[in-house]
Amino acid sequence: MDLYIGLDVSLASTAICVVSAQGKVVKETAAPSEPEDLVRVLRGLPGRVVGVGLEAGPLSQWLYQHLTEAGFATVLMETRQVKGALKAMPIKTDRRDAEGIARLLQMGWFRSVHCKSLSAQEMRALLSSRKAIQKATLSLELSIRGVLRNFGLKMGQVAKGRFEQRVLELAEGNPMLEAAATPILSARRALRQELAGMEKLLRDHAKSDRVCRQLMTMPGVGYRVALTVKAAIDDPERFRSSRDVGPWVGLTPRREQSGERDIIGEISRAGDAGLRTALYQAATVMLHSGRPNWLSAWAWNVAKRRGKKRATVALARRIGVVLHRMWRDNAEFRYTRSDAVAATTA
């Protein structure tokens, strides 16, 4: 008997639903969210496991790797599609979610998600750690600004290197303010040191990586953008065309059509938010600085017709497409359109 397995994963336990090829629920159970326990349950089933489906999430990639190594055909399902399908159920429980995932797998009505390699996951962890430190530093700076503002002491615009000195100048002579500012400044100083160390680690890694060096030949693409692109895409061969990168990262307009109504709205914002932000930042830098090139010239022409904001979004999408093509072709960025076209047709 062919079996289709749906897993609804949570931190402590995983709901398991087994569905036959005819759509009949064969078994419903639960197991700890550990690979060994899940493999033990799946191997004890009376039938041939055709596929195991689980929704993409924090633990999914870890479990996916172990289940695949154990010999099971495992599928990571796209979160938005699974969420939309499960909304049809009037009662939402882990058991019902596992059944819904199993039925989606059995019907083939799902979109699979690429499971990133271990190196890509490690790089994403470093980038996430850097972002968390940066946000914590900014939060402390805003906090001390708010404390001083209550006493009419305005920081104004100040360079990061002079921030601590400016705070001490404003708090001087008030023991209570000095006592309030000192621990915040100490924490900020420690965070800035950690952030500088993280930046150096990422910069050195990008310089030593062949793919990142190629990507950084494009104006506006620094080491953070290059590392983000490499970690997010992971394997350039998983896209049939470089044009698929735009919709995948959520930089193409969403569309809603029903009968006579046909609405084209804002960008879909599907996919990796970190990559989308990085590409937008690269587009902003390219438009305002750096050596002129065919991409920036194209974007300025779009800006004349549609406005600067839309042109920046369009440029961000096209930067992602071109970076993917550079990676696949093992080529550096070409500043003129004729050189770029000649390279793709060669």
Secondary structure, DSSP 8 states (H G I E B T S, - for coil): -EEEEEEEE-SSEEEEEEEETTS-EEEEEEEESSHHHHHHHHHTSSSEEEEEEEE-STTHHHHHHHHHHTT--EEEE-HHHHHHHHTT-SS--HHHHHHHHHHHHHHT---B-----HHHHHHHHHHHHHHHHHHHHHHHHHHHHHHHHTTT----S--GGGHHHHHHHHHTT-HHHHHHHHHHHHHHHHHHHHHHHHHHHHHHHHHH-HHHHHHTTSTT--HHHHHHHHHHH--GGG-SSGGGHHHHHT-SEEEEEETTEEEEEEE---S-HHHHHHHHHHHHHHHHSS---HHHHHHHHHHHHH-HHHHHHHHHHHHHHHHHHHHHHT----SSHHHHHHHHH-
